[in-house]
């Protein structure tokens, strides 16, 4: 990520995003005041769901409509477009770690406000992340098998 001095943004653009995040975080904390704390047993599913949601927003074609006003698709990948706040939001939508913080806030806010709905959403996203993990493992295993098969074939005499 480029320093602010080398982007078409001003510090105020990032301050607006930070202020919005801080305000939403404060509202979530206030809403959670008189509620039971989220049990530690839900942290891993929430983290996994956060991973899946941020990956969905930043990388998946199905969410390109969300990114389109802020992100330009190029042959080299994605880059923020526009100037000012639009560019800053584009940076957010090209960074899974950055969008992960916002995804986590949204999921925890949902969990605070509507625990049963949040459990359903978290379950879907967690299972989706598990699916990604299994597909990655299968792809790795298949590529290792192909490499070993090619080695064995090359070692065969004439």
N, CA, C and O atoms as a DFTB+ gen file, in Angstrom:
632 C
 N C O
     1  1       0.845      -1.168       0.000
     2  2       0.000       0.000       0.000
     3  2       0.895       1.236       0.000
     4  3       1.873       1.313       0.744
     5  1       0.551       2.176      -0.825
     6  2       1.329       3.404      -0.965
     7  2       1.117       4.331       0.234
     8  3       0.042       4.329       0.833
     9  1       2.146       5.130       0.592
    10  2       1.929       6.145       1.625
    11  2       0.933       7.200       1.123
    12  3       0.779       7.391      -0.083
    13  1       0.274       7.868       2.040
    14  2      -0.737       8.872       1.689
    15  2      -0.169       9.904       0.723
    16  3      -0.870      10.359      -0.180
    17  1       1.092      10.275       0.906
    18  2       1.691      11.308       0.051
    19  2       1.785      10.885      -1.411
    20  3       1.949      11.731      -2.290
    21  1       1.683       9.577      -1.682
    22  2       1.778       9.101      -3.065
    23  2       0.457       8.551      -3.596
    24  3       0.443       7.825      -4.590
    25  1      -0.637       8.888      -2.946
    26  2      -1.959       8.472      -3.421
    27  2      -2.807       9.712      -3.666
    28  3      -2.516      10.778      -3.123
    29  1      -3.853       9.586      -4.479
    30  2      -4.725      10.737      -4.737
    31  2      -5.754      10.924      -3.610
    32  3      -6.955      11.056      -3.846
    33  1      -5.231      10.928      -2.383
    34  2      -6.088      11.069      -1.210
    35  2      -5.508      12.127      -0.289
    36  3      -4.389      12.602      -0.480
    37  1      -6.290      12.479       0.706
    38  2      -5.830      13.370       1.769
    39  2      -5.999      12.631       3.090
    40  3      -6.813      11.713       3.183
    41  1      -5.249      13.015       4.100
    42  2      -5.433      12.372       5.401
    43  2      -6.891      12.398       5.876
    44  3      -7.330      11.492       6.585
    45  1      -7.625      13.418       5.493
    46  2      -9.035      13.516       5.901
    47  2      -9.871      12.365       5.342
    48  3     -10.848      11.955       5.967
    49  1      -9.499      11.841       4.177
    50  2     -10.239      10.710       3.604
    51  2     -10.111       9.477       4.497
    52  3     -11.091       8.776       4.749
    53  1      -8.897       9.224       4.967
    54  2      -8.674       8.093       5.860
    55  2      -9.274       8.368       7.236
    56  3      -9.761       7.455       7.904
    57  1      -9.233       9.633       7.653
    58  2      -9.837       9.995       8.943
    59  2     -11.337       9.719       8.932
    60  3     -11.896       9.277       9.936
    61  1     -11.982       9.977       7.806
    62  2     -13.417       9.702       7.707
    63  2     -13.686       8.202       7.838
    64  3     -14.609       7.793       8.543
    65  1     -12.886       7.392       7.163
    66  2     -13.047       5.937       7.295
    67  2     -12.767       5.481       8.727
    68  3     -13.519       4.682       9.286
    69  1     -11.692       5.988       9.316
    70  2     -11.355       5.614      10.690
    71  2     -12.429       6.061      11.668
    72  3     -12.788       5.324      12.587
    73  1     -12.942       7.272      11.469
    74  2     -14.004       7.780      12.334
    75  2     -15.277       6.960      12.216
    76  3     -15.955       6.704      13.211
    77  1     -15.597       6.552      10.999
    78  2     -16.776       5.708      10.786
    79  2     -16.596       4.364      11.479
    80  3     -17.506       3.878      12.151
    81  1     -15.422       3.770      11.314
    82  2     -15.152       2.484      11.965
    83  2     -15.237       2.632      13.481
    84  3     -15.876       1.824      14.155
    85  1     -14.589       3.668      14.014
    86  2     -14.593       3.884      15.466
    87  2     -16.011       4.119      15.987
    88  3     -16.369       3.628      17.058
    89  1     -16.808       4.861      15.241
    90  2     -18.197       5.113      15.652
    91  2     -19.006       3.824      15.673
    92  3     -19.750       3.569      16.621
    93  1     -18.863       3.013      14.633
    94  2     -19.581       1.733      14.586
    95  2     -19.104       0.791      15.692
    96  3     -19.900       0.057      16.277
    97  1     -17.813       0.819      15.969
    98  2     -17.270       0.005      17.054
    99  2     -17.832       0.465      18.401
   100  3     -18.211      -0.357      19.236
   101  1     -17.884       1.781      18.605
   102  2     -18.441       2.318      19.852
   103  2     -19.916       1.960      19.997
   104  3     -20.360       1.584      21.082
   105  1     -20.675       2.075      18.914
   106  2     -22.094       1.696      18.962
   107  2     -22.260       0.216      19.295
   108  3     -23.157      -0.162      20.049
   109  1     -21.401      -0.605      18.736
   110  2     -21.450      -2.040      19.030
   111  2     -21.127      -2.288      20.501
   112  3     -21.781      -3.099      21.157
   113  1     -20.124      -1.593      21.012
   114  2     -19.757      -1.750      22.426
   115  2     -20.891      -1.296      23.344
   116  3     -21.177      -1.954      24.345
   117  1     -21.532      -0.188      23.015
   118  2     -22.662       0.299      23.814
   119  2     -23.807      -0.707      23.767
   120  3     -24.429      -0.991      24.791
   121  1     -24.084      -1.243      22.589
   122  2     -25.162      -2.230      22.449
   123  2     -24.857      -3.496      23.241
   124  3     -25.776      -4.177      23.698
   125  1     -23.584      -3.816      23.406
   126  2     -23.193      -5.041      24.106
   127  2     -23.147      -4.871      25.622
   128  3     -23.012      -5.852      26.353
   129  1     -23.256      -3.645      26.093
   130  2     -23.099      -3.360      27.525
   131  2     -23.928      -4.252      28.435
   132  3     -23.391      -4.836      29.375
   133  1     -25.197      -4.367      28.181
   134  2     -26.102      -5.100      29.069
   135  2     -26.410      -6.512      28.572
   136  3     -27.402      -7.118      28.976
   137  1     -25.564      -7.022      27.706
   138  2     -25.767      -8.369      27.159
   139  2     -24.665      -9.291      27.659
   140  3     -23.611      -8.853      28.119
   141  1     -24.945     -10.563      27.551
   142  2     -23.923     -11.534      27.929
   143  2     -22.763     -11.437      26.941
   144  3     -22.983     -11.243      25.745
   145  1     -21.547     -11.568      27.426
   146  2     -20.403     -11.511      26.508
   147  2     -20.442     -12.672      25.509
   148  3     -21.016     -13.727      25.778
   149  1     -19.832     -12.453      24.381
   150  2     -19.718     -13.529      23.393
   151  2     -18.778     -14.582      23.981
   152  3     -17.656     -14.261      24.372
   153  1     -19.229     -15.828      24.045
   154  2     -18.371     -16.875      24.618
   155  2     -17.104     -17.087      23.785
   156  3     -17.119     -16.959      22.561
   157  1     -16.026     -17.408      24.467
   158  2     -14.754     -17.654      23.784
   159  2     -14.876     -18.771      22.750
   160  3     -14.133     -18.791      21.768
   161  1     -15.796     -19.686      22.962
   162  2     -15.977     -20.790      22.011
   163  2     -16.457     -20.307      20.641
   164  3     -16.382     -21.052      19.664
   165  1     -16.944     -19.076      20.561
   166  2     -17.400     -18.530      19.281
   167  2     -16.321     -17.737      18.551
   168  3     -16.529     -17.324      17.410
   169  1     -15.174     -17.518      19.189
   170  2     -14.130     -16.703      18.564
   171  2     -13.587     -17.330      17.279
   172  3     -13.425     -16.639      16.273
   173  1     -13.309     -18.622      17.309
   174  2     -12.756     -19.275      16.109
   175  2     -13.776     -19.273      14.969
   176  3     -13.414     -18.928      13.844
   177  1     -15.040     -19.645      15.213
   178  2     -16.007     -19.544      14.115
   179  2     -16.175     -18.110      13.599
   180  3     -16.317     -17.900      12.394
   181  1     -16.159     -17.128      14.497
   182  2     -16.267     -15.734      14.046
   183  2     -15.044     -15.328      13.228
   184  3     -15.176     -14.648      12.210
   185  1     -13.858     -15.738      13.668
   186  2     -12.640     -15.417      12.909
   187  2     -12.662     -16.088      11.542
   188  3     -12.278     -15.485      10.540
   189  1     -13.110     -17.328      11.505
   190  2     -13.187     -18.053      10.238
   191  2     -14.210     -17.414       9.310
   192  3     -13.974     -17.288       8.109
   193  1     -15.342     -17.011       9.868
   194  2     -16.369     -16.331       9.074
   195  2     -15.855     -14.986       8.571
   196  3     -16.158     -14.583       7.448
   197  1     -15.082     -14.294       9.397
   198  2     -14.480     -13.020       8.985
   199  2     -13.548     -13.235       7.799
   200  3     -13.574     -12.471       6.834
   201  1     -12.725     -14.278       7.875
   202  2     -11.835     -14.628       6.765
   203  2     -12.643     -14.853       5.490
   204  3     -12.314     -14.311       4.434
   205  1     -13.704     -15.657       5.594
   206  2     -14.511     -15.989       4.412
   207  2     -15.193     -14.753       3.842
   208  3     -15.230     -14.573       2.625
   209  1     -15.734     -13.898       4.710
   210  2     -16.439     -12.707       4.240
   211  2     -15.483     -11.722       3.577
   212  3     -15.802     -11.164       2.527
   213  1     -14.317     -11.501       4.176
   214  2     -13.371     -10.560       3.562
   215  2     -12.847     -11.099       2.236
   216  3     -12.662     -10.334       1.289
   217  1     -12.608     -12.400       2.157
   218  2     -12.174     -13.009       0.895
   219  2     -13.260     -12.864      -0.164
   220  3     -12.970     -12.556      -1.320
   221  1     -14.502     -13.084       0.230
   222  2     -15.632     -12.938      -0.686
   223  2     -15.697     -11.515      -1.235
   224  3     -15.833     -11.317      -2.442
   225  1     -15.600     -10.529      -0.350
   226  2     -15.703      -9.128      -0.777
   227  2     -14.549      -8.701      -1.680
   228  3     -14.756      -7.978      -2.655
   229  1     -13.345      -9.143      -1.360
   230  2     -12.152      -8.661      -2.067
   231  2     -11.852      -9.450      -3.340
   232  3     -11.368      -8.880      -4.318
   233  1     -12.133     -10.753      -3.340
   234  2     -11.651     -11.579      -4.447
   235  2     -12.700     -12.209      -5.352
   236  3     -12.410     -12.472      -6.519
   237  1     -13.876     -12.454      -4.872
   238  2     -14.815     -13.245      -5.658
   239  2     -15.543     -12.420      -6.716
   240  3     -15.949     -11.283      -6.475
   241  1     -15.697     -13.020      -7.888
   242  2     -16.355     -12.363      -9.018
   243  2     -17.784     -11.947      -8.671
   244  3     -18.255     -10.897      -9.110
   245  1     -18.465     -12.769      -7.888
   246  2     -19.869     -12.501      -7.567
   247  2     -20.036     -11.170      -6.817
   248  3     -21.118     -10.583      -6.845
   249  1     -18.993     -10.696      -6.157
   250  2     -19.065      -9.416      -5.439
   251  2     -18.415      -8.272      -6.212
   252  3     -18.165      -7.210      -5.642
   253  1     -18.142      -8.469      -7.488
   254  2     -17.519      -7.402      -8.282
   255  2     -18.403      -6.164      -8.356
   256  3     -17.897      -5.052      -8.507
   257  1     -19.712      -6.344      -8.253
   258  2     -20.631      -5.200      -8.279
   259  2     -20.398      -4.284      -7.069
   260  3     -20.630      -3.078      -7.155
   261  1     -19.944      -4.848      -5.949
   262  2     -19.650      -4.029      -4.764
   263  2     -18.364      -3.240      -4.997
   264  3     -18.281      -2.061      -4.650
   265  1     -17.367      -3.894      -5.583
   266  2     -16.064      -3.260      -5.806
   267  2     -16.058      -2.285      -6.973
   268  3     -15.288      -1.325      -6.967
   269  1     -16.900      -2.512      -7.973
   270  2     -16.840      -1.787      -9.253
   271  2     -16.757      -0.264      -9.120
   272  3     -15.955       0.339      -9.833
   273  1     -17.523       0.389      -8.265
   274  2     -17.405       1.855      -8.189
   275  2     -16.058       2.336      -7.637
   276  3     -15.696       3.501      -7.805
   277  1     -15.317       1.435      -6.978
   278  2     -14.109       1.840      -6.261
   279  2     -12.831       1.171      -6.755
   280  3     -11.732       1.635      -6.450
   281  1     -12.965       0.085      -7.515
   282  2     -11.806      -0.731      -7.882
   283  2     -11.804      -0.978      -9.382
   284  3     -12.825      -1.322      -9.978
   285  1     -10.624      -0.791      -9.979
   286  2     -10.437      -1.055     -11.404
   287  2      -9.793      -2.434     -11.564
   288  3      -8.787      -2.742     -10.926
   289  1     -10.386      -3.245     -12.417
   290  2      -9.825      -4.565     -12.722
   291  2      -8.818      -4.378     -13.860
   292  3      -9.173      -3.864     -14.921
   293  1      -7.571      -4.790     -13.646
   294  2      -6.539      -4.679     -14.673
   295  2      -5.933      -6.057     -14.915
   296  3      -6.205      -7.003     -14.176
   297  1      -5.115      -6.159     -15.947
   298  2      -4.434      -7.425     -16.221
   299  2      -3.496      -7.799     -15.084
   300  3      -3.255      -8.979     -14.832
   301  1      -2.968      -6.790     -14.398
   302  2      -2.038      -7.014     -13.286
   303  2      -2.749      -7.243     -11.955
   304  3      -2.095      -7.471     -10.938
   305  1      -4.044      -7.187     -11.950
   306  2      -4.791      -7.351     -10.705
   307  2      -5.805      -6.232     -10.535
   308  3      -6.366      -5.728     -11.508
   309  1      -6.026      -5.857      -9.301
   310  2      -6.992      -4.798      -8.998
   311  2      -6.269      -3.616      -8.385
   312  3      -5.275      -3.764      -7.673
   313  1      -6.802      -2.431      -8.683
   314  2      -6.243      -1.242      -8.045
   315  2      -7.373      -0.252      -7.797
   316  3      -8.353      -0.214      -8.540
   317  1      -7.227       0.548      -6.743
   318  2      -8.255       1.546      -6.446
   319  2      -8.369       2.546      -7.588
   320  3      -7.390       2.831      -8.277
   321  1      -9.569       3.075      -7.780
   322  2      -9.737       4.095      -8.812
   323  2     -10.306       5.362      -8.194
   324  3     -10.821       5.359      -7.075
   325  1     -10.199       6.437      -8.950
   326  2     -10.728       7.707      -8.480
   327  2      -9.750       8.459      -7.599
   328  3      -8.542       8.223      -7.613
   329  1     -10.322       9.374      -6.833
   330  2      -9.541      10.226      -5.951
   331  2     -10.246      10.306      -4.603
   332  3     -11.419       9.954      -4.481
   333  1      -9.529      10.766      -3.612
   334  2     -10.115      11.039      -2.312
   335  2     -10.713       9.809      -1.640
   336  3     -10.119       8.731      -1.632
   337  1     -11.900       9.998      -1.080
   338  2     -12.564       8.927      -0.345
   339  2     -12.831       7.713      -1.233
   340  3     -12.729       6.575      -0.776
   341  1     -13.169       7.949      -2.484
   342  2     -13.411       6.832      -3.406
   343  2     -12.161       5.952      -3.518
   344  3     -12.258       4.725      -3.489
   345  1     -11.012       6.570      -3.643
   346  2      -9.757       5.833      -3.728
   347  2      -9.484       5.078      -2.424
   348  3      -9.075       3.917      -2.450
   349  1      -9.711       5.736      -1.290
   350  2      -9.476       5.111       0.017
   351  2     -10.374       3.884       0.208
   352  3      -9.920       2.861       0.721
   353  1     -11.633       3.979      -0.198
   354  2     -12.533       2.822      -0.122
   355  2     -12.039       1.731      -1.072
   356  3     -12.119       0.546      -0.749
   357  1     -11.530       2.124      -2.238
   358  2     -10.958       1.155      -3.170
   359  2      -9.781       0.410      -2.560
   360  3      -9.627      -0.794      -2.767
   361  1      -8.948       1.127      -1.804
   362  2      -7.847       0.456      -1.110
   363  2      -8.385      -0.572      -0.114
   364  3      -7.862      -1.681       0.000
   365  1      -9.423      -0.186       0.593
   366  2     -10.052      -1.089       1.562
   367  2     -10.573      -2.351       0.876
   368  3     -10.452      -3.452       1.413
   369  1     -11.149      -2.183      -0.307
   370  2     -11.756      -3.307      -1.024
   371  2     -10.762      -4.121      -1.848
   372  3     -11.157      -5.053      -2.548
   373  1      -9.483      -3.780      -1.771
   374  2      -8.449      -4.595      -2.417
   375  2      -7.532      -5.252      -1.387
   376  3      -6.523      -5.856      -1.749
   377  1      -7.874      -5.138      -0.136
   378  2      -7.032      -5.650       0.955
   379  2      -7.870      -6.544       1.865
   380  3      -8.747      -6.054       2.576
   381  1      -7.609      -7.856       1.848
   382  2      -8.416      -8.756       2.680
   383  2      -8.210      -8.488       4.166
   384  3      -9.150      -8.622       4.949
   385  1      -7.013      -8.116       4.564
   386  2      -6.772      -7.815       5.974
   387  2      -7.556      -6.582       6.396
   388  3      -8.147      -6.548       7.476
   389  1      -7.556      -5.563       5.530
   390  2      -8.279      -4.318       5.832
   391  2      -9.786      -4.551       5.874
   392  3     -10.461      -4.137       6.816
   393  1     -10.301      -5.212       4.851
   394  2     -11.740      -5.482       4.831
   395  2     -12.109      -6.493       5.911
   396  3     -13.263      -6.560       6.333
   397  1     -11.139      -7.273       6.355
   398  2     -11.381      -8.215       7.441
   399  2     -11.746      -7.523       8.739
   400  3     -12.593      -8.013       9.487
   401  1     -11.117      -6.388       9.015
   402  2     -11.463      -5.643      10.234
   403  2     -12.913      -5.184      10.183
   404  3     -13.636      -5.281      11.175
   405  1     -13.336      -4.684       9.029
   406  2     -14.723      -4.241       8.866
   407  2     -15.681      -5.433       8.897
   408  3     -16.772      -5.343       9.459
   409  1     -15.272      -6.540       8.296
   410  2     -16.104      -7.748       8.319
   411  2     -16.276      -8.248       9.748
   412  3     -17.375      -8.626      10.154
   413  1     -15.185      -8.249      10.506
   414  2     -15.255      -8.677      11.907
   415  2     -16.203      -7.784      12.694
   416  3     -17.018      -8.268      13.480
   417  1     -16.093      -6.488      12.479
   418  2     -16.984      -5.555      13.171
   419  2     -18.440      -5.840      12.827
   420  3     -19.298      -5.863      13.709
   421  1     -18.714      -6.056      11.558
   422  2     -20.086      -6.344      11.138
   423  2     -20.615      -7.635      11.735
   424  3     -21.760      -7.691      12.184
   425  1     -19.788      -8.673      11.742
   426  2     -20.228      -9.961      12.288
   427  2     -20.427      -9.895      13.801
   428  3     -21.387     -10.460      14.325
   429  1     -19.529      -9.213      14.500
   430  2     -19.685      -9.082      15.952
   431  2     -20.881      -8.192      16.284
   432  3     -21.608      -8.464      17.240
   433  1     -21.089      -7.135      15.506
   434  2     -22.275      -6.288      15.723
   435  2     -23.549      -7.099      15.500
   436  3     -24.500      -6.988      16.274
   437  1     -23.570      -7.906      14.454
   438  2     -24.727      -8.759      14.199
   439  2     -24.906      -9.755      15.342
   440  3     -26.029      -9.997      15.785
   441  1     -23.806     -10.332      15.820
   442  2     -23.863     -11.287      16.933
   443  2     -24.403     -10.610      18.188
   444  3     -25.152     -11.224      18.948
   445  1     -24.033      -9.356      18.413
   446  2     -24.506      -8.610      19.576
   447  2     -25.990      -8.294      19.458
   448  3     -26.748      -8.435      20.418
   449  1     -26.389      -7.868      18.276
   450  2     -27.775      -7.431      18.062
   451  2     -28.747      -8.598      17.906
   452  3     -29.847      -8.572      18.459
   453  1     -28.345      -9.608      17.161
   454  2     -29.250     -10.718      16.849
   455  2     -28.468     -12.039      16.868
   456  3     -28.073     -12.543      15.817
   457  1     -28.248     -12.594      18.060
   458  2     -27.388     -13.776      18.183
   459  2     -27.790     -14.960      17.309
   460  3     -26.923     -15.606      16.720
   461  1     -29.065     -15.253      17.215
   462  2     -29.474     -16.422      16.423
   463  2     -29.215     -16.211      14.935
   464  3     -28.726     -17.115      14.257
   465  1     -29.536     -15.036      14.430
   466  2     -29.253     -14.728      13.027
   467  2     -27.749     -14.768      12.772
   468  3     -27.298     -15.300      11.758
   469  1     -26.984     -14.207      13.693
   470  2     -25.529     -14.193      13.544
   471  2     -24.958     -15.603      13.524
   472  3     -24.020     -15.884      12.779
   473  1     -25.514     -16.485      14.333
   474  2     -25.018     -17.867      14.336
   475  2     -25.249     -18.523      12.980
   476  3     -24.406     -19.283      12.505
   477  1     -26.381     -18.234      12.360
   478  2     -26.655     -18.794      11.033
   479  2     -25.674     -18.233      10.008
   480  3     -25.088     -18.986       9.230
   481  1     -25.496     -16.915      10.006
   482  2     -24.571     -16.269       9.061
   483  2     -23.151     -16.777       9.293
   484  3     -22.445     -17.118       8.345
   485  1     -22.741     -16.824      10.549
   486  2     -21.396     -17.298      10.883
   487  2     -21.197     -18.746      10.450
   488  3     -20.134     -19.108       9.945
   489  1     -22.214     -19.567      10.649
   490  2     -22.112     -20.970      10.243
   491  2     -21.929     -21.091       8.736
   492  3     -21.075     -21.846       8.272
   493  1     -22.722     -20.354       7.975
   494  2     -22.594     -20.410       6.507
   495  2     -21.193     -19.978       6.080
   496  3     -20.559     -20.648       5.264
   497  1     -20.709     -18.870       6.623
   498  2     -19.391     -18.369       6.230
   499  2     -18.267     -19.291       6.714
   500  3     -17.275     -19.476       6.010
   501  1     -18.415     -19.867       7.903
   502  2     -17.405     -20.788       8.422
   503  2     -17.336     -22.059       7.578
   504  3     -16.248     -22.540       7.262
   505  1     -18.481     -22.591       7.220
   506  2     -18.508     -23.780       6.359
   507  2     -17.919     -23.449       4.987
   508  3     -17.229     -24.275       4.390
   509  1     -18.190     -22.247       4.491
   510  2     -17.612     -21.809       3.218
   511  2     -16.088     -21.761       3.304
   512  3     -15.397     -22.193       2.381
   513  1     -15.564     -21.234       4.414
   514  2     -14.109     -21.198       4.599
   515  2     -13.546     -22.614       4.687
   516  3     -12.471     -22.889       4.152
   517  1     -14.261     -23.507       5.354
   518  2     -13.835     -24.906       5.404
   519  2     -13.787     -25.518       4.019
   520  3     -12.871     -26.273       3.692
   521  1     -14.779     -25.189       3.209
   522  2     -14.812     -25.652       1.820
   523  2     -13.584     -25.143       1.059
   524  3     -12.948     -25.899       0.324
   525  1     -13.254     -23.861       1.237
   526  2     -12.062     -23.301       0.588
   527  2     -10.803     -24.053       1.025
   528  3      -9.949     -24.383       0.202
   529  1     -10.703     -24.318       2.323
   530  2      -9.548     -25.028       2.862
   531  2      -9.434     -26.424       2.251
   532  3      -8.352     -26.842       1.840
   533  1     -10.546     -27.135       2.196
   534  2     -10.533     -28.481       1.620
   535  2     -10.181     -28.459       0.139
   536  3      -9.432     -29.315      -0.332
   537  1     -10.715     -27.490      -0.601
   538  2     -10.376     -27.382      -2.027
   539  2      -8.898     -27.059      -2.213
   540  3      -8.252     -27.597      -3.112
   541  1      -8.361     -26.183      -1.365
   542  2      -6.931     -25.865      -1.454
   543  2      -6.091     -27.104      -1.180
   544  3      -5.112     -27.369      -1.879
   545  1      -6.478     -27.858      -0.162
   546  2      -5.762     -29.095       0.150
   547  2      -5.844     -30.103      -0.978
   548  3      -4.851     -30.750      -1.311
   549  1      -7.020     -30.240      -1.569
   550  2      -7.193     -31.167      -2.686
   551  2      -6.347     -30.728      -3.882
   552  3      -5.699     -31.555      -4.524
   553  1      -6.354     -29.431      -4.181
   554  2      -5.559     -28.907      -5.298
   555  2      -4.077     -29.169      -5.063
   556  3      -3.365     -29.587      -5.977
   557  1      -3.611     -28.924      -3.845
   558  2      -2.214     -29.172      -3.513
   559  2      -1.889     -30.654      -3.671
   560  3      -0.874     -31.012      -4.269
   561  1      -2.748     -31.506      -3.138
   562  2      -2.527     -32.949      -3.220
   563  2      -2.508     -33.428      -4.675
   564  3      -1.664     -34.242      -5.052
   565  1      -3.433     -32.925      -5.483
   566  2      -3.477     -33.307      -6.899
   567  2      -2.214     -32.844      -7.624
   568  3      -1.677     -33.578      -8.454
   569  1      -1.733     -31.640      -7.320
   570  2      -0.519     -31.153      -7.993
   571  2       0.696     -31.970      -7.559
   572  3       1.567     -32.261      -8.378
   573  1       0.763     -32.344      -6.274
   574  2       1.865     -33.199      -5.805
   575  2       1.815     -34.559      -6.500
   576  3       2.850     -35.110      -6.876
   577  1       0.618     -35.090      -6.664
   578  2       0.455     -36.375      -7.353
   579  2       0.935     -36.258      -8.792
   580  3       1.636     -37.141      -9.286
   581  1       0.567     -35.180      -9.466
   582  2       1.002     -34.965     -10.852
   583  2       2.520     -34.853     -10.944
   584  3       3.129     -35.398     -11.865
   585  1       3.128     -34.155     -10.000
   586  2       4.589     -34.006      -9.999
   587  2       5.255     -35.367      -9.800
   588  3       6.194     -35.715     -10.515
   589  1       4.770     -36.124      -8.836
   590  2       5.360     -37.443      -8.565
   591  2       5.138     -38.406      -9.726
   592  3       6.015     -39.211     -10.038
   593  1       3.980     -38.330     -10.366
   594  2       3.711     -39.173     -11.536
   595  2       4.669     -38.817     -12.666
   596  3       5.207     -39.706     -13.327
   597  1       4.884     -37.527     -12.892
   598  2       5.812     -37.087     -13.938
   599  2       7.231     -37.552     -13.629
   600  3       7.954     -37.974     -14.531
   601  1       7.637     -37.478     -12.364
   602  2       8.970     -37.956     -11.977
   603  2       9.104     -39.458     -12.227
   604  3      10.113     -39.920     -12.760
   605  1       8.088     -40.202     -11.843
   606  2       8.123     -41.656     -12.036
   607  2       8.175     -42.002     -13.521
   608  3       8.909     -42.903     -13.927
   609  1       7.397     -41.288     -14.329
   610  2       7.404     -41.529     -15.775
   611  2       8.765     -41.198     -16.374
   612  3       9.248     -41.908     -17.256
   613  1       9.386     -40.118     -15.897
   614  2      10.695     -39.714     -16.417
   615  2      11.780     -40.712     -16.016
   616  3      12.765     -40.877     -16.736
   617  1      11.609     -41.367     -14.890
   618  2      12.605     -42.331     -14.411
   619  2      12.507     -43.679     -15.119
   620  3      13.429     -44.490     -15.035
   621  1      11.408     -43.923     -15.810
   622  2      11.215     -45.185     -16.534
   623  2      12.180     -45.238     -17.715
   624  3      12.301     -44.269     -18.464
   625  1      12.854     -46.351     -17.881
   626  2      13.741     -46.466     -19.047
   627  2      12.936     -46.513     -20.345
   628  3      11.893     -47.161     -20.435
   629  1      13.450     -45.812     -21.330
   630  2      12.995     -45.705     -22.679
   631  2      11.698     -46.065     -23.092
   632  3      11.371     -45.947     -24.272
